[in-house]
Amino acid sequence: MSLFSLLAVLLLEQVRPLPYRRFVHEPLSSLARFLESRFNAGERHNGVVGWLIGVGGLVLVTAGIHLFLAEFSFVLAWLWNVAVLYLTMGFRRFSRHYTGIQLALRTDDVAEARRLLAEWRGRGADGLSSSEIAQLAIEEALCASHRHVFGVFVCFLLLPGPCGAVLYRVSASLADTWGGRDSAEDGDFGVFARRTFAIIDWLPVRLTAAAFAIVGDFEDAVYCWRTQADQWPGDGLGIVVASGAGALGIRLGMPVLDAGGITERAEIGTGEEADVDFMESTVGLIWRALVLWLLLLLLLGLPVW
């Protein structure tokens, strides 16, 4: 069921992409704001309660519907899997901006590429060169492919029914919304959401990095993973970026002119400086990694069939 569910979602998304902001991002943001308004008293245990109600509640509802439908029909349970996966994963969540940036750079329309990159990242892109735009777009694509495809993919396979997909997507949303704040007013409310998602994402980020290494330059990917991943700030995505850069044979990170000033960043990867030509290579790397996972799932499922 898992393999056919994933294949159906991938095909469905190519035919009819889901408006992610309208049907996923905005509802989850509204849920996060609602829970925060009810439970945020600045203490860590308040965040635990809010997280358990938000994430745990949706996972239990998803599991309950799956079990209920499975009692009546295998097909209905499968369709529920497809529906949940359609809402929680997908390439087209980030491909619109990425493809637009790539086309703009190909036609030397740097201003349009800056606009699309700023819209995608939610940060200013004035003053960025074409090489820096391509570099940042590749970084965003590697991270987005993990968050919107491979991370959901792994959790979907590990937990029964579509529970894992819901767990990953809602946990990631609450971690971004609550865990990304450092203000004294919020206190420790978002600590639990951030740390819990780091635990949930521990295995998926490493499996994503391993897939990039296998379908790319394995030696460089493993070298960058082992020696450079901890230099990347944030929530564990350094492993994905480092492995992807090594697999592609390019250099990412490095200082960039961002939001009116120089942003100092560690150099990640090895080989050539990233440019628009490597943007197509990045798409190929992501698709090869996905095909690898589908083949492995097929081989694992053959004895059962």
Residue pairs with C-beta under 8 A, 6 or more apart in sequence:
1 74
1 77
1 78
1 81
2 81
2 156
2 157
2 297
2 301
3 294
3 297
3 298
3 301
4 78
5 78
5 81
5 82
5 85
5 156
6 85
6 153
6 156
6 294
6 297
7 294
8 82
9 82
9 85
9 86
9 89
9 90
10 91
10 290
12 82
12 86
13 86
13 90
13 91
13 92
14 92
17 90
17 92
18 24
18 86
18 87
18 90
18 92
20 90
20 92
20 93
23 87
24 87
24 88
24 169
25 173
28 169
28 170
28 173
28 174
29 173
29 177
31 54
31 170
31 173
32 54
32 173
32 174
32 177
32 178
33 177
35 50
35 53
35 54
36 50
36 177
36 178
36 189
38 50
39 46
39 47
39 49
39 50
39 53
39 189
40 46
40 47
40 50
40 186
40 189
41 187
41 189
42 185
42 186
42 187
42 188
42 189
43 187
43 188
43 189
44 187
44 188
44 189
44 191
44 192
46 189
47 178
47 188
47 189
47 190
47 191
47 192
47 193
48 192
50 174
50 178
50 189
51 171
51 174
51 192
51 193
51 196
54 170
54 174
55 167
55 170
55 171
55 174
58 166
58 170
59 163
59 166
59 167
59 170
62 84
62 161
62 162
62 163
62 166
63 160
63 161
63 163
65 80
66 77
66 80
66 81
66 160
66 161
66 162
66 163
67 161
69 76
69 77
69 79
69 80
70 76
70 77
77 161
80 161
80 162
81 161
81 162
84 162
84 165
84 166
85 152
85 156
85 162
85 165
87 169
88 152
88 162
88 165
88 166
88 168
88 169
89 148
89 149
89 152
89 153
89 156
89 165
89 169
90 148
90 149
91 145
91 148
91 149
91 286
93 144
93 148
94 120
94 140
94 141
94 144
94 145
94 148
97 116
97 117
97 119
97 120
97 137
98 120
98 137
98 140
98 141
98 279
98 283
100 112
100 113
100 116
101 113
101 116
101 117
101 120
101 133
101 134
101 137
101 279
102 137
102 276
102 279
102 280
104 110
104 112
104 113
104 116
105 113
105 130
105 133
105 134
105 276
105 279
106 276
108 130
110 129
110 130
110 133
113 130
113 133
114 125
114 126
114 128
114 133
115 125
117 125
117 128
117 133
117 136
117 137
118 124
118 125
118 126
120 137
120 140
121 136
121 140
123 258
123 259
124 258
124 259
124 260
125 133
125 136
125 258
126 259
126 260
127 257
127 260
128 136
128 256
128 257
128 258
129 257
130 275
130 276
131 273
131 274
131 275
132 256
132 257
134 274
134 275
134 276
134 278
134 279
135 252
135 254
135 256
135 273
135 274
135 275
136 256
137 279
138 244
138 248
138 250
138 252
138 274
138 278
138 279
138 282
139 241
139 252
139 253
141 279
141 282
141 283
141 286
142 212
142 240
142 241
142 244
142 245
142 282
142 286
143 237
143 240
143 241
145 208
145 286
145 289
146 204
146 205
146 208
146 237
146 240
147 172
149 286
149 290
150 204
150 207
150 208
150 211
150 289
150 290
150 293
151 168
151 172
151 201
151 204
151 205
151 208
152 164
152 165
152 168
152 169
153 204
153 293
154 164
154 168
154 203
154 204
154 207
154 208
155 164
155 165
155 167
155 168
155 200
155 204
156 162
156 164
156 165
156 168
157 164
157 297
158 164
158 203
159 167
167 200
168 200
168 201
168 204
171 193
171 196
171 197
171 200
172 197
172 201
174 193
174 197
175 190
175 193
175 194
175 196
175 197
175 198
175 235
177 190
177 193
178 186
178 189
178 190
178 193
178 194
179 190
179 191
179 193
179 194
179 195
179 197
180 190
180 194
181 190
194 235
197 235
198 235
198 236
201 235
201 236
202 236
205 236
205 237
205 239
205 240
206 239
208 239
208 240
208 243
208 289
209 221
209 225
209 229
209 239
209 240
209 242
209 243
209 244
210 243
211 289
211 292
211 293
212 221
212 240
212 243
212 244
212 247
212 285
212 289
213 221
213 222
213 225
213 243
213 246
213 247
214 289
214 292
215 247
215 285
215 288
215 289
215 292
216 244
216 246
216 247
216 248
216 249
216 285
216 288
217 246
217 247
217 248
217 249
218 247
220 246
220 247
220 249
220 269
220 270
220 271
221 242
221 243
221 244
221 246
221 247
222 243
222 246
223 246
223 270
224 242
224 243
224 245
224 246
224 268
224 269
224 270
225 239
225 242
225 243
225 246
228 238
228 242
228 266
228 267
228 268
228 269
229 238
229 239
229 241
229 242
229 243
230 238
231 238
231 253
231 266
231 268
232 238
232 241
232 242
232 253
232 266
232 268
238 268
241 252
241 253
241 268
242 268
242 269
244 282
244 285
245 251
245 252
245 253
245 268
245 269
245 270
246 269
246 270
247 285
248 269
248 271
248 278
248 281
248 282
248 285
249 269
249 270
249 271
249 272
250 269
250 271
250 272
250 273
250 274
250 278
251 267
251 268
251 269
251 270
251 271
251 272
251 273
251 274
252 267
252 268
252 269
252 274
253 265
253 266
253 267
253 268
253 269
254 265
254 266
254 267
255 262
255 263
255 264
255 265
256 262
256 263
256 265
257 263
272 278
